[in-house]
Amino acid sequence: MKIACCTRHEKVFHYVQDALAPTHIECEHFASEAALLRTLRRRTFDLIVVDSDNQMPNDAPVFSWLNCRTDESTPVVLLSSTQREGQLAFALDAGADDFVVNAFDSAELVARLQAVLRRYRPKTARRSIEVAGFLLDRESRRMLDNGVPVPLTSREFTMAWLLFSSPGMYFSRDAISVSIWGVDSDVASRTIEQHVYKLRKKLQLSEARGVIIRTAYTHGYRLEICPQPLVPTSTTYPHPVNAVAPSENVVALSPH
């Protein structure tokens, strides 16, 4: 997923980029509205973020473009360091999908952008997920680790799908309970930790592998892709120990 971020201020771009880093959404910088509009003639983005600072007049090219994009469905979110009188109404009337005053924390920014993305994301269900050597197939409900099948129960697979579908996003215990057990969290929460433990163990998740499940008491659980993961060349699972034939160089000792 790729986002275009149009701002004259590199500090604003790096703020947006850093906020989106845990979600692994790529953010591309455009220093002017003209550069953004030229690129949009050749390429598409999943979302466009425009820094509507105090120096941007209401007749700026980006607002004209918003008013004229009759066949363009890419959502647009405007940012502003302060809110001028009538600016919010003007931006929304021009065609913006959301307007955020950027005196906010990064969690709120990500939540607002992801909410807009969900509204415009195609409704076709994902059939597979590939993350760091793992492959999850929704139809067969199978999970492969570098091509090796990982034996998961139905609920373990559902939990894996939930976490791997949105790396960097926390899922609360309530959300996990409803998604997997379909019951009140007071009933299912007793087994959530046990399922997370089994998932970590079966998938052999670790920082060395480059993938972990992070637990936060007030937030829940999330899948994290560690920086510069060291993916092993092969994955081993417990196998029966085969009997090894004695070496020809071994001399049998006589009982006498």
C-alpha positions in Angstrom: 0.0 0.0 0.0 1.4 3.4 -1.0 0.5 6.9 0.2 1.5 10.2 -1.5 2.3 13.0 1.0 2.4 16.5 -0.3 4.0 19.0 2.0 6.6 21.8 1.7 7.9 20.9 5.1 10.2 17.9 5.4 9.5 17.8 9.1 5.8 17.1 8.4 6.6 14.4 5.9 8.9 12.6 8.3 6.3 12.8 11.0 3.7 11.1 8.8 6.3 8.6 7.5 7.4 7.7 11.0 3.8 7.4 12.2 3.0 4.9 9.3 6.2 2.9 9.7 4.8 0.2 12.0 2.0 -0.4 9.5 4.4 -0.9 6.6 2.5 1.6 4.4 5.0 3.3 2.1 4.9 7.0 2.0 6.3 9.1 -0.9 7.1 12.8 -0.5 6.1 15.5 -2.9 7.4 19.0 -2.1 4.8 20.9 -4.2 1.2 20.5 -5.4 2.5 20.8 -9.0 4.9 17.8 -8.5 2.1 15.8 -7.0 -0.4 16.6 -9.8 2.2 15.8 -12.5 2.9 12.4 -10.9 -0.8 11.6 -10.6 -1.1 11.7 -14.4 1.2 8.7 -14.6 0.8 6.8 -11.3 -1.8 5.9 -8.7 -1.8 5.9 -4.9 -4.0 4.3 -2.3 -4.3 7.6 -0.4 -3.2 11.2 -0.8 -2.2 13.3 2.2 -1.9 17.1 1.6 -0.4 19.5 4.1 -2.8 22.4 3.8 -0.7 24.9 5.8 -1.5 28.6 6.4 0.5 29.6 3.3 -1.8 27.6 1.0 -4.6 29.8 -0.3 -8.1 28.5 -1.0 -7.5 28.8 -4.7 -4.4 26.6 -4.7 -4.1 24.1 -7.6 -4.8 21.1 -5.3 -8.2 22.5 -4.4 -9.0 23.1 -8.1 -7.9 19.5 -8.8 -10.2 18.2 -6.0 -13.1 20.0 -7.5 -12.5 18.6 -11.0 -11.6 15.0 -10.3 -15.0 13.5 -11.4 -13.6 10.1 -12.3 -11.0 9.8 -9.6 -11.7 7.7 -6.5 -8.4 8.0 -4.6 -9.2 9.3 -1.1 -7.6 12.6 0.0 -6.9 13.7 3.6 -5.8 17.3 4.3 -3.6 18.2 7.2 -3.2 21.6 8.8 -1.1 23.0 11.6 -4.0 25.3 12.6 -7.6 25.6 11.6 -8.6 28.8 9.9 -12.2 29.9 10.0 -14.1 28.1 7.3 -11.1 26.0 6.2 -12.6 22.7 7.2 -15.9 23.3 5.4 -14.0 24.6 2.3 -11.7 21.5 2.2 -14.6 19.0 2.5 -16.7 20.9 0.0 -13.8 20.8 -2.4 -13.7 17.0 -2.3 -11.4 16.1 0.6 -12.4 12.9 2.5 -11.1 14.0 5.9 -9.4 17.0 7.5 -7.0 16.6 10.4 -5.4 19.4 12.4 -1.9 18.1 12.9 -1.6 18.9 16.6 -2.4 15.2 17.2 -0.5 12.1 18.2 0.7 9.6 15.7 -1.8 6.9 16.8 -4.7 9.2 16.0 -3.2 10.1 12.6 -2.8 6.4 11.7 -6.3 5.6 12.9 -7.8 8.4 10.8 -5.9 7.4 7.7 -6.7 3.7 8.0 -10.4 4.6 8.6 -10.4 6.5 5.2 -8.5 3.6 3.5 -11.1 1.1 4.8 -14.0 3.1 3.4 -12.4 3.1 -0.1 -10.6 -0.2 -0.1 -12.1 -2.8 -2.6 -14.5 -5.1 -0.8 -13.0 -8.2 -2.3 -11.8 -10.5 0.4 -8.1 -11.4 0.6 -7.4 -15.0 -0.2 -3.8 -15.1 0.9 -1.2 -13.3 2.9 2.6 -13.4 2.5 4.7 -12.0 5.3 8.4 -12.7 5.9 8.4 -16.2 4.4 5.0 -17.1 5.8 2.1 -17.8 3.5 -1.5 -18.1 4.7 -4.2 -19.4 2.4 -7.7 -18.5 3.4 -9.5 -21.1 1.3 -7.5 -24.1 2.4 -6.9 -22.6 5.9 -3.2 -23.7 5.6 -0.1 -21.9 6.7 3.3 -22.4 5.2 6.7 -21.4 6.6 9.1 -21.1 3.7 7.1 -23.8 2.0 6.8 -26.1 5.0 3.3 -26.7 6.3 2.7 -25.6 9.9 0.0 -27.6 11.7 -2.5 -25.2 13.2 -5.9 -25.7 14.7 -8.8 -23.8 13.2 -8.7 -21.1 15.9 -4.9 -20.8 15.7 -5.2 -20.2 12.0 -7.9 -17.5 12.5 -5.7 -15.8 15.1 -2.7 -15.9 12.7 -4.8 -14.5 9.9 -6.0 -11.7 12.1 -2.5 -10.7 13.2 -0.7 -11.2 9.9 -3.4 -9.3 8.0 -2.4 -6.0 9.7 1.2 -6.0 10.9 1.8 -3.2 13.3 -1.8 -2.9 14.4 -2.9 -3.8 17.9 -5.9 -6.1 18.4 -7.6 -5.9 21.8 -8.6 -9.0 23.7 -12.2 -8.1 23.0 -11.6 -7.9 19.2 -9.7 -11.2 19.2 -12.5 -12.9 21.3 -15.3 -11.8 19.0 -13.3 -12.6 15.9 -12.3 -16.1 16.9 -14.8 -17.3 19.5 -17.7 -15.1 18.7 -18.5 -14.8 22.4 -18.1 -12.2 25.2 -14.4 -11.5 26.0 -15.0 -12.6 29.7 -15.5 -16.1 28.5 -12.7 -16.4 25.8 -10.0 -14.2 27.4 -8.8 -17.1 29.6 -7.5 -18.9 26.5 -6.2 -16.1 24.4 -2.8 -16.1 26.1 -2.5 -19.8 25.6 -3.4 -19.6 21.9 -0.8 -16.8 21.4 1.8 -18.8 23.2 1.1 -21.9 21.0 1.2 -19.7 17.9 4.6 -18.2 18.9 5.9 -21.7 19.5 4.6 -23.3 16.3 5.7 -20.5 14.1 9.1 -20.1 16.0 8.6 -16.4 16.1 11.6 -14.4 17.4 13.6 -11.2 16.7 16.2 -13.4 15.0 13.5 -14.7 12.7 12.4 -11.1 12.1 8.8 -11.6 13.2 7.3 -11.4 16.7 4.0 -11.0 18.4 4.1 -8.1 20.8 1.9 -8.0 23.9 0.9 -4.7 25.4 -1.3 -4.8 28.6 -3.5 -1.9 27.6 -3.6 -2.5 23.8 -3.6 -6.2 23.2 -1.5 -8.1 20.6 0.1 -7.1 17.3 2.4 -8.7 14.8 5.7 -6.8 14.4 8.2 -7.1 11.6 11.6 -6.5 13.1 14.2 -4.3 11.3 16.7 -6.2 9.2 15.3 -9.6 10.0 17.6 -12.5 9.9 15.5 -15.1 8.1 17.0 -18.6 8.4 17.7 -20.5 5.2 15.6 -23.4 6.4 13.0 -24.1 9.0 13.1 -27.2 11.1 10.2 -28.8 13.0 10.3 -31.8 15.4 10.7 -35.0 13.5 11.1 -38.6 14.7 14.7 -39.5 15.3 15.7 -42.0 12.7 18.0 -44.9 13.8 21.5 -44.3 12.5 23.4 -47.4 11.2 26.7 -48.0 12.9 29.7 -46.6 11.1 32.0 -49.1 9.3 34.8 -47.7 11.4 33.2 -48.7 14.7 34.5 -51.9 16.1 32.0 -54.0 18.1 33.3 -54.9 21.5 33.3 -58.6 22.3 31.4 -59.6 25.5 34.5 -61.8 26.4 
